[in-house]
């Protein structure tokens, strides 16, 4: 994999955040600015990371996406990427020649710059961020550091049930996906649920039955 050289830090929101969760994108940009991190955006030049094509078995198409994205990153002088999307984080880190950091790591390093909060929240571990990226404790550390009382959905974080939106289930069997989300929500013992995956956040919020569902950035600002 070719190395990408430049001096710019790229904030990469990912497809779900960019096209469906503008408020979440704005929140993360506000956090990065608050931390004093200078970053660039690709705006309309941003493309999919390619994970969907890879997981569907279209390896040649995935390699084409990687090559095109690397050309864009190189042209923009991108030296590293910060993303709030677990899928983009996983894909860039393992398939691109560019250092990538999930925004949770950035927030944790700057957590003392955040205002104090209060309240009790349930934290929901997502499939990609947890099982694929190994990020379990960091979000909890952030929430506790700003003052929240954090409740776990399960004792074994690795066995947390999928929200129902992943693996193409929502697209191919939406009713099944909704039932899975309802099962997850039925296990929540607090009035509020927080997650760090835009896809899970969107799906659980759509199926919420009185429980307030938040994306991590929403409870930090």
N, C-alpha and C positions, 0 to 999 in steps of 0.2 A: 504494500500500500504506500502510495507516494505521500511524503510529508507535505504539510501545508504551512507556508511561512507568511508571517505578517505580524502586525502589532495590535490588531483590534479584537476585543472581546465581543462575541456575538451573543445577543439574547435571542433564543430560538423558542417560541411558544409552542410550536407543534400545531397540527391541523385542527384538532378539537378546540383548543384554546383560541386559536386565531380566528376560526370561522364561527364558533358558537358561544364562546365565553369571553367576550371582549372585556367585561368587567374584571375577570380573573387576570387577563393579560395586563390590563392597566394597573392592577394591584401589585403584580410582581415587578413591573417596571418602576412603580413608586418605591417599592422596597429596595431595589437595586440602587436607585437614586439616593434614597435615604442612607444607604450604606457607603455612599461615595464611590460607587463602582461605575466607571465610564463604559458604556456599551454601545454597540451599533445594532440596527435592525435591518433586515433585508426587505421588509414590507412586501411589495408584490413580487419580489424576486425569490421569495421563500418557497421551497418545494417540499413535498412529503419526504420524510427520511427514508422511506422505502420498505419499512418493516411489514406492512400489509402484503406487499408483493412477495416478499421473502417467505412469509408464513403460509401464503397460498400456493407456494411451490414454483413461482415464476422467478427462478434464479437469474436468468439472463436479463430480465426486465429490472430486477433489483440491482444488478451490477451496473446497468445503464444509469439508473437513478443515482447511485453512489458516484459514478464518474461525473455526471452533470452537476451534482451538488458540490463535489470537490472543486470543479472548475469555478463555480460561483464563489465558493469560500476563498479560493486562491485570488480571484479577481478583486475581491473585497478586502484582501489583506487580513483575513481572519486567523488569529493565532490560537484561539480557544473558544469553546462554546459553553454557555450556561443555559440550561433548559429546565422547564418545570414539568415536561412530559416524560414519564418513566420509559415509554417506548422509544422516544427519540434518544434519551440518555443511553439506554441499553444498545441501541443500534449504532449510534455514533461512536460509543466507547469501544465496541467490538468489531466494527466493520469499516470505520473511517480512520484516516491517518491524522487525527486531530484530537488534542486533549479536550475532554468533555466533563463537566461537573453538573450534577443535579443541583437545582437551586436550594434544596434543603441543606446541603453542605455549606452553601454560601450563607444562608440565614443563620445556621448554628454558629458559625464563626463570628457573626455580627449580632448575636442575640441580645447583647447588653445595650444595643442602640434602640431596642424596641420598648414601647411603653408597657407598663404593667397592666395586666388584665385580671379578671376573676371569673369564677364559674366552674361548672363541672361538664366535661365533654367526654364522649366515647370516641376513641380513635380507631379507624377502620384500616387495616392493612390491605393493600391491593396486590394483585397477583404479580404484575411486572415489577413494581417498586420493591416488593418484598422478596418473593421467591426468585426472581431473575436478577435483581440488582443488589439484594441483600441489605436493603435499607429498612430497618425495623425500629431501632431505638432512637435514631436521630429526631424524627418528628415529635416523639414523646418528650425528648429532652427540651426541644424548643418550646412546646406548649407548657411544660412544667416550669421552665425558666421564666416565662412571662407571667406566671401566676395561676394557670389553670390546674384544676384537679382532673387528672386523666384516668379514665376507666377503659380497660381493655375489653374487647368483644369476646376474646377467648384467652385461655391460659397459654395455649400453644399458637403463637402468631402465624407460624408456617401453615397451619391447617385452617386458617380463616377461609370461609366459603367465598367463591368468586361472586361478584355483584350481579353477574348475568349478562353483562354487556360485551365481554371479551370473547375472543376466538370466533368471531363472526356469528355468535348465537343471537344477538339482538337483531341483526339483519335478516337471518334465515328463519329464526323461530322467535318472533317478538313476544308472543304470549308466554312461552317458556321463560324467556329472559325476564319478563315482568314478575313471574312467580318466584324466580330465584331472588330477585331484588326484595320482594316482599318477605321472603324467609329471612334474609339478612336483617332487614329492618325490624322484624319481629323479635330479634335477639338483642336489640339495643335497650338498655335499662335506664338510659338518661333521656333528657329532652332534646339533646343535640348530638349529632354525629359529624365528625370531621374526617376528611380523607385528602390524600395528596396526589390523586390521579384525576385528571380532568374528565376522562371517560367514565370512571366510577362515580364521580361527583354528579355528572349530568344524569346518569341513569338512575342513581339512587334518589336524587332530588325529584325526578319525574314520577317516581313511584312512592314518594314519601307519604305516610299516612298520619301526619301530625307531628312527626319528628322533624326537627329542623336540621337540614343537611348543609354543611359548609365545606367549601374548599379551604385548605390550610391558610391561604393568603387572606381570606376574609376575616379570620379571627385574630390576625396579627396586627392589622392596621387600626 
